[in-house]
Amino acid sequence: MSVRLSSRAKLTKPSATLAIASRAKQMRAEGIDVVDFGLGEPDFETPDHVKEAAIQAIRDGFTRYTPASGIDELKEAIITKLKRDNGLSYRQEEVIVSCGSKHSLFNVAEALFESGDEVIVPAPYWVTYTEQIRLVDACAVIVETREEEGFHVTRRLVESAITPRTKAVLLNSPCNPTGAVILREELEAIAALAIERDLLLISDEAYESLTYDGRAHVSVASLDEEIKRRTILVNTVSKAYAMTGWRIGYAAGPAELIKAMSAIQSQVTSNPTSIAQKAAVAALLGPQDLVLAMKAEFDRRRRYLVGRLNLIPDLRCTNPEGAFYIFLNVSGFYGRMVDGRGIRNSTEMVTYLLQTAHVALVPGVEFGSDAHLRLSYATPMETIVKGADRIERALRMLHR
C-alpha cells in the first residue's frame, strides 16, 4: 500500500535552520570540527532560579494536565510582564500560553485565516511565517525591504501590497534574520494604515529584549487602544531567558480571538508542559540579570563580527539593531569558481562553506533573499573568531 500524502504536506518544507543544525551535528559526530552559526539559540544556561522552579514543581507533583490555555499563575505573570515592560494592560481571557511562540503564531493563523486570505509579510522574514500561512491555505504577500535602508519596513511598502483580500500584516521587531528594529514613527504610520484599511496586526516580539545602539523596542499594541484592539502580540521566554527547549510562548489579543485559539489548542496539543509553565513564571517575575548580561555579551560579539566581516573584500553586512543575527550579503561572490565549480546562489554558498570551511550558516533564500546568508552570533567569542577566520579563508579561495 502506498501512502498518499496531502497536497498540504507535499508543499510544506522542513525548517532550514533545523536542517543545517542537524547536518552540523552529524559532521561533529564524525569528528569534524564545525563552527555552527546556524541555529538561533542563546548559548547561555537557563537561570538557576528558573531551573529550581521546575524542579520544585516536580517535587510538588505538578506533573498533570493543566488548563489547555495555560495556568492562571503564568497568565498573571505574563500580564505583569506586559505591563512592566510594554505599558500594556490585559486580562486573563486575553492571554494564551502555548508550546513556544511558533505554536502561538500557528494558533493565530488557524483561528484567523480563511482560504484565499492574504497576509502581508515584510522580507527578509523568519522562515516559518510563510510556511504557516500556506498551511492554512492563506497567501503570504511578500514586500521587499531594502538593505540600503536597514531593512526597515515602511507604510509605503505595506500600502503597495494591500488588496481586497488582505486581512493582516505580520510585523517582527527586532527582526529575524536582519536585526532591524522598527522605529516608533514607522510603527505609528503602519498602525494608522491598519486602522484606515481595517487590517489586523500580528506582532512577533520574541527578540524584544535584545536591542543595541540606543534603539528601544516599541510594542505596536502600546501605541493606543484602537491599535491594541486589532493587534495580536506574540512572545516567548525562549530568547530572553535562554529557555528554547522549555517550549513556552504566549499571545495576547482580543478575547474572542484568544478563546478561539484556546479551543484549537485544546484539540491539538492540550496544555503546554506543566513544569515548564512553572519555570516560565519564575523567569518572568524573578531577577532579570541574565537578560541584561546576555544583551551586553551579544552586543560585544555583534560589534566584533560586523567590523571583522566588513573588512573582507566584496562581503558586506548591515549593522543589526537587535536580535543576534547578521545578514551577510555574499552576492559579490556569485559566479566565482573553486575546483572547477561555480557558486551561483545562497544554497550553494552555504554548502561550499560547510564542506570547505566547516562553518554552518543558513541560506538567505529561505528568508526571502538569495543574496544573503544568516549568521547567528549566539555562540562564544572564541568560536566566533575562529568561524570568521574560516569564512575569510574560504571566500578568498573563490576566484573569478
Secondary structure by P-SEA (a helix, b strand, c coil): cbbbbccccccccccaaaaaaaaaaaaaaacccccccccccccccccaaaaaaaaaaaaacccccccccccaaaaaaaaaaaaaccccccccccccccccaaaaaaaaaaacccccbbbbbccccccaaaaaaaaacbbbbbbbbbccccccccaaaaaaaccccccbbbbbcccccccccccaaaaaaaaaaaaaabbbbbbbccccccccccbbbbccccccaaaaaabbbbccccccccccccccccccccaaaaaaaaaaaaaccccccaaaaaaaaaaacccaaaaaaaaaaaaaaaaaaaaaaaaccccccccccccccccccccccccccccccccccaaaaaaaaaaaccbbbbbccccccccbbbbbccccaaaaaaaaaaaaaaaaaccc
